[in-house]
Amino acid sequence: MLSILSFLLTLLVIEVYYKIFVLKKNMKYNPNKVPTEVALLIKRYHIDIKKVNYYYLMKSIGRINALSVGVIIFVITFFDRMNIQFLLAIFLCIPVILISYSLFGRYLVKKGLTKDDKVLNKKKQQKIEKRKKGQVKK
């Protein structure tokens, strides 16, 4: 019960923080003041900022961060010793964040919000080639 309560409280606190301090209604993309998360998505998945609503992107990133921290806190509350909780939180932090941002980046690519369609077309070509190889082997 305590772990679920801490998970929900963490989600609530981080959501409120993002609404008060980070999200602004007139948010516009400024290449000089880009958060690290947005820079990662732009660089790795070739996200086109002109196609993406920047406010939506920041709101989604806030929810991803809240969910990531909530999951980490949910997992570490099952352990009683503080030093084990601390070590586990450190080791869980990077994989949880990488997995969540990679899933979100793939979602944006699937929606077609990339700069060039080469990224999307390359993945489609790879799937087609795999299907052809599978049919040839039979």
C-alpha positions as CSV (number, residue, x, y, z in Angstrom):
1,M,0.0,0.0,0.0
2,L,2.9,2.4,0.8
3,S,4.6,1.7,-2.5
4,I,1.4,2.5,-4.5
5,L,0.8,5.7,-2.4
6,S,4.4,6.9,-3.0
7,F,4.1,6.1,-6.7
8,L,0.9,8.2,-7.0
9,L,2.3,11.0,-4.8
10,T,5.5,11.2,-7.0
11,L,3.4,11.4,-10.2
12,L,1.3,14.2,-8.7
13,V,4.3,16.2,-7.4
14,I,6.3,16.0,-10.6
15,E,3.2,16.9,-12.7
16,V,2.5,19.9,-10.6
17,Y,6.1,21.0,-10.8
18,Y,6.1,20.8,-14.6
19,K,2.8,22.7,-14.8
20,I,4.0,25.5,-12.5
21,F,7.6,25.9,-13.4
22,V,8.3,24.4,-16.8
23,L,5.2,24.6,-19.0
24,K,4.1,27.9,-20.3
25,K,1.2,28.5,-22.7
26,N,3.3,30.5,-25.2
27,M,6.3,28.1,-25.3
28,K,8.3,28.3,-28.5
29,Y,11.2,26.4,-29.6
30,N,14.5,28.2,-29.0
31,P,17.5,26.2,-30.3
32,N,19.7,28.0,-27.7
33,K,17.6,27.0,-24.7
34,V,16.6,23.4,-25.5
35,P,16.3,20.9,-22.6
36,T,18.5,17.9,-22.8
37,E,15.6,15.6,-23.3
38,V,14.4,17.5,-26.4
39,A,18.0,17.6,-27.7
40,L,18.3,13.9,-27.3
41,L,15.0,13.2,-29.2
42,I,15.9,15.7,-32.0
43,K,19.4,14.3,-32.5
44,R,18.7,10.6,-32.1
45,Y,15.3,10.3,-33.9
46,H,15.6,13.3,-36.2
47,I,12.4,14.9,-34.9
48,D,11.3,17.9,-36.9
49,I,10.3,20.6,-34.5
50,K,8.2,22.3,-37.2
51,K,6.0,19.3,-37.3
52,V,5.7,18.8,-33.6
53,N,3.8,21.0,-31.2
54,Y,6.5,22.1,-28.8
55,Y,4.1,22.5,-25.9
56,Y,2.8,19.0,-26.5
57,L,6.4,17.7,-26.6
58,M,7.3,19.3,-23.3
59,K,4.1,18.1,-21.7
60,S,4.8,14.5,-22.9
61,I,8.4,14.7,-21.6
62,G,7.1,15.9,-18.2
63,R,4.8,12.9,-18.0
64,I,7.6,10.5,-19.1
65,N,9.8,11.9,-16.4
66,A,7.1,11.6,-13.8
67,L,6.4,8.0,-14.8
68,S,10.1,7.1,-14.8
69,V,10.7,8.5,-11.3
70,G,7.4,7.0,-10.1
71,V,8.4,3.5,-11.3
72,I,11.8,3.8,-9.7
73,I,10.3,4.9,-6.4
74,F,7.7,2.1,-6.6
75,V,10.5,-0.5,-7.0
76,I,12.8,0.8,-4.3
77,T,10.0,1.0,-1.7
78,F,10.0,-2.8,-1.5
79,F,13.4,-2.8,0.2
80,D,13.8,-1.7,3.8
81,R,17.4,-0.7,4.0
82,M,18.2,2.8,2.9
83,N,21.6,2.0,1.4
84,I,20.0,-0.8,-0.8
85,Q,17.3,1.6,-1.9
86,F,19.9,4.2,-2.8
87,L,22.0,1.8,-4.9
88,L,19.0,0.3,-6.6
89,A,17.7,3.8,-7.5
90,I,21.1,4.7,-9.0
91,F,21.2,1.5,-11.1
92,L,17.6,1.7,-12.2
93,C,17.7,5.3,-13.2
94,I,19.6,5.1,-16.5
95,P,17.9,2.0,-17.9
96,V,14.4,3.3,-17.1
97,I,15.0,6.7,-18.6
98,L,16.6,5.2,-21.8
99,I,13.8,2.8,-22.3
100,S,11.1,5.4,-21.8
101,Y,12.7,7.9,-24.1
102,S,13.4,5.3,-26.8
103,L,9.7,4.2,-26.7
104,F,8.6,7.9,-27.0
105,G,11.1,8.5,-29.8
106,R,9.8,5.5,-31.7
107,Y,6.3,6.7,-31.2
108,L,7.2,10.1,-32.7
109,V,8.9,8.4,-35.6
110,K,5.9,6.2,-36.2
111,K,3.6,9.3,-36.3
112,G,5.8,10.7,-39.1
113,L,7.2,13.7,-37.1
114,T,10.8,13.3,-38.4
115,K,12.8,15.8,-40.5
116,D,13.3,13.4,-43.4
117,D,11.3,10.4,-44.3
118,K,14.5,8.5,-44.8
119,V,14.5,7.3,-41.2
120,L,10.9,6.0,-41.6
121,N,11.5,4.6,-45.1
122,K,14.7,2.8,-43.9
123,K,12.8,1.0,-41.2
124,K,10.1,0.0,-43.7
125,Q,12.7,-1.3,-46.1
126,Q,14.3,-3.4,-43.4
127,K,10.9,-4.9,-42.6
128,I,10.3,-5.7,-46.2
129,E,13.7,-7.3,-46.6
130,K,13.2,-9.4,-43.5
131,R,9.8,-10.6,-44.9
132,K,11.4,-11.5,-48.3
133,K,14.2,-13.4,-46.5
134,G,11.7,-15.3,-44.5
135,Q,9.7,-16.3,-47.6
136,V,12.9,-17.4,-49.5
137,K,14.0,-19.7,-46.7
138,K,10.7,-21.6,-46.7
